[in-house]
Amino acid sequence: MQGLRNAARRRPWLVCGLVLAALIAWLFSDALFSSKVLGAQDVLLLQTPFAESHIASVPRASNQDLSDAIYQMEPDMLFARDAVRHFQLPIWSPWIGAGEPQLAMEQHAIFYPINLIAVVFPFWQSLEWLAALKLLAAGLGTLLFLRRLGLRPLAGLLGAISFTFCSFLVDWLEHPLVNAWALMPLMFVFADRLAEKAKARDAGVLAALMGFALLGGNPQSAVIAVVPPAVWFIFQIVRARRSARLARAVGLYVLAGVLGVMLAAVVLLPFAELGGQATQLSRSAGPYERNFLFGLVTPELWGRPDKSAITGGPFNYFERTAYLGAVPLILAVAGLAIRRTRPQVFFAVLGAASLGLVVRIPIYSHLVSGVPVLDRMNRGRWWIVLCFCGAVLAAYGLHYLLELEGRWRRIALPAVAAAVAAIPLLWLIPHSDVLSEFRHALGQLPNIQRDPLPRPTLQLASMLRWALFAGIGVVLIALASWQPRRRYLLAGALIAVTAFDLVTFQRGIHPATPIAWANPPEPALVGQIRSRIGHERMGGLIEFQPNLANRFRLRDARKYELPNLKRREDLWTGLGGTSAGGAMLVTPEETRAADVFSVRWMISYALGQTHTARWRPTPVAPIVENRKALPRAWVAYDWRSAGSEPAAVAKMVKGPDEQAFIAPVIEGAPTPPSGSPPPPSAAHFQTDGIKGARLDVVAKRPGRLVLNDTWYPGWKAEVDGKTAAIEHANVAFRAVRVPAGRHVVTFTYRPANVRTGEVLSLLAALAIALLILSPSGIPGYRSRRRGSPATNADDRP
């Protein structure tokens, strides 16, 4: 114990970092220190291929709101991981959506540095380490930034705990959004260093962080992470007023931004091309109604997906929760009430501006609704900036509590804290009927259990939980105000309460599940589909989610991820398919889309009860055969010409599905040869995989080889080794001219933007390395030393 005290005196910030790491280990202890893996992997077992053998052990999912990670992120990561392990770029997936540009879709985020751990080490055991390291990056970055602001170590630790374990950051951990958000505090650190010292080394690190954020798999979140540090840099430059250094600092910051974009060019250039082929890149959403504000204090007011979910709340739980702890919220407001320095004002304004993006505020929300870029974003995601601002302001609040002077502060600080703690309890005035459940709600403290609860019990328990931790915080603040000699001990107690509040609150949102659930043996049903599918495609209703095909290497015509390719989307919806963030087959009536997209096999209990001219049950339920599905490749000798994509869609929608086979719609094609055309002839696959396809055809006369794979820029075709132009066939697919006779036709995906992106990323990596390794000083300039903690923290406006 004495050794720990001595270490705390000598290296207090190092001890704070170790405490933070220990708390992260506590949060994920169920997975880190066992054979289990992180994530709601039991969601997978509720899918039809797995359910029969696991339904008894998995009565309901541990967290259904994490299904996107199971159905999208992890299958895409596994696909990309396999490609990288074979020293290839994951540029194209033939398994989902009739083929799509996987590198451009980005959400696998396989080149994000932390995610590379999952490439090198066993995938499922890596998941908890990925989550822990992202939180550690966020926490240490916050700790370093608060140290640069001149705050005391205990204040820095409280702020770091508040941001690291805030619900909006932790809840989204299994999504690519957090990849960028976790780096935002570190970007603040190096933006601040660059504004102060104008060193090339800091610009190099900042460029790397920006590039990593852009490689994180969600461009929108990268923008949210990059903008606030840039605004802080401008704020610091304006405050410094040193013209001799200003030009160099600004130039280095611009250089960092350019290099950061170049570093991520390997995914950004394909993504930019995707923007020209997609229906829209906008994720526009929000602002939301004011009841979203309850997410700051009582996020479980309408339930929680891993516990007791009830209806009636605003939007979904992950979007509405932004809990940064009862004590930090109280200290943030109390600190502003006691003293307002320039940095405090900055973060208060930034936090208020972010809040106005999330929650509808008269006039302000209207003014920002048309701002470029903002109008295309999900503005609810700016919660994360508000959480960071709140954590910084909370650190200032504790800093002032430790430096308490004057009787008026001893009165004001507890008074403000008590007022803030009491505000959410005003909810009880119009909802006093829930008080009848007081005894049952009290039994749920300190954390609501995983049991279905009546609405009044759950809501009252949520309010009582806030009252419990806020009340403890107010008492400790009051004691510290009136007992200055014990203020460090009481500050430690405030930190302990905050850590217990946030860590215990967040435990369980990402459950630990057996590895056998995450990586079960391949179900017999999947093997049966694989044995039947050949070169054709499958589909399904709710029994088998679309992007699982990326994991199990099954050709699925469906896909579920944004953005949507416009041609595929127009054709799919025009033929009756449902679009819900991507191509889906939800109801049995959506048969035309299944026919034209070569969906020969369906997994469907509903269709398995029928026996029609189209659908035929197989001996293996619930696999059903679609006997009217088009083949995936054939040679057509008749075709319908269309001058544009809308005209092609109209012809496909009006004509029968059989005509898409006998006379496909070819855009820009001349009139077919006169005379009665022979029936289409078969095309045979020699090779068919990720790198492309090679087909053997015997044409009875000149015609068009139609390949029912997604048309997309970058695909090249050769007929007998000679380059051939690829035409738009049936709106969304490909066709090439073939002369009469036997020919070999090859399709290969060789996008120029990927090669350009590789070169730019490598050049940027080299330039960043040179910046970081360059001499850090400026000739003739000696940077000032940071002032004492008290001086910097008391930088008044």
Buried (B, 14 or more C-beta within 10 A) or exposed (E): EEEEEEEBEEEBBEBBBEBBBEBBBBBBBBBBEEEBBBBBBBBBBBBBBBBEEBEEEBEEBBBBBBBBBBBBBBBBBBBBBBBBEEEEBBBBBBBBBBBBBBBBBBBBBBBBBBBBBBBEEEBBBBBBBBBBBBBBBBBBBBBBBBBBBBBBBBBBBBBBBBBBBBBBBBBBBBBBBBBBBBBBBBBBBBBBBBBBBBBBBBBBBBBBBBBBBBBBBBBBBBBBBBBBBBBBBBBBBEBBEBEEBBEBBBEBBEBBBBBBBBBBBBBBBBBBBBEEBBBEBBBEEBBBEEBBBBBBBBBBBBBBBBBBBBEEBBBEBBBBBBBBBBBBBBBBBBBBBBBBBEBBBBBBEBBEBBBBBBBBBEEBBEEBBEEEEBEBBBBBBBBBBBBBBBBBBBBBBBBBBBBBEEEEBBEBBBBBBBBBBEBBBEBBEEEEEBEEBBEBBEEBBEBBEEEEBBBBBBBBBBBBBBBBBBBBBBBBBBBBBBEBEEBEEBBBBBBEBBBBBBBBBBBBBBBBBBBBBBBBEEBEBBBBBBEBBEBBBBBBBBBBBBBBBBBBBBBBBBBBBBBBBBBBBBBBBBBBBBBEBBBBBBEBEBBBBBBBBBBBBBBBEBBBEEEEEBBBBBEBBBBBBBEBBBBBBBBBBBBBBBEEBEBBBBBBBEBEBEBBBBBBBBBEBEEBEEEEBBEBBEBEBEEBEBBBBBBEBBBBBBBBBBBBBBBBBBBBBBBEEEEBEBBBBBBBBBBBBBEEEEBEBBBEBEBEBBEBBBEBBBBBBEBBEEBBEEEEBBEEEEBEEEEEBEEBBBBEE
